[in-house]
Amino acid sequence: SNYAVKHDGEVYKIDTPDVKLKLNNIIRVSEGANHALFLNKDGKGYSIGNNNKGQLGDGTTVNKDMPVLIQDSTGVQSLTNIKELKAGTEFSIAIMKNGYKTTKYIQRKMIKQIMRFLQMQE
């Protein structure tokens, strides 16, 4: 699915523009193969779509057709102070305002590539 963010931060599915997701103040969207991540202006992340590898970051492997908050590594509270979200094929990464953070949902081989990329950005 492809998503569009209007200037006011509302999110719509492009193939069904009359359907608005229950999200507000969204500033960025990142889409993977079959999931999407949304970042709001307060630094919270939301996800939707396939979750077979746990790429939605909600502590489950259940697919979601409505947006869910991305959880921290404890799975108890939402991840906050997010600077950027990136969705890959079957993984997701959250780059934090105070550095970077990867979640347990990222495939091991991707972690090395991401770490190299982040080191080059410093």
NORSULQUI-V516451 format. One record per backbone hydrogen bond with DSSP energy under -1.0 kcal/mol. NH is the residue of the N-H (numbers start at 1). CO is the residue of the C=O. If there is no record, write none. Layout:
{{NH & CO} {NH & CO}}
//
This chain:
{{4 & 12} {6 & 10} {9 & 6} {12 & 4} {13 & 19} {14 & 2} {19 & 16} {21 & 11} {23 & 21} {26 & 9} {27 & 39} {28 & 39} {30 & 37} {32 & 35} {36 & 48} {37 & 30} {38 & 46} {39 & 28} {40 & 44} {41 & 25} {43 & 40} {46 & 38} {47 & 68} {48 & 36} {49 & 64} {50 & 34} {54 & 51} {57 & 54} {64 & 49} {68 & 47} {70 & 45} {71 & 57} {72 & 77} {75 & 72} {79 & 70} {82 & 43} {83 & 95} {84 & 95} {86 & 93} {88 & 91} {93 & 86} {95 & 84} {97 & 81} {99 & 96} {101 & 94} {106 & 103} {110 & 107} {111 & 107} {112 & 108} {114 & 110} {115 & 111} {116 & 112} {117 & 113} {118 & 114} {119 & 115} {120 & 116} {121 & 117}}
//
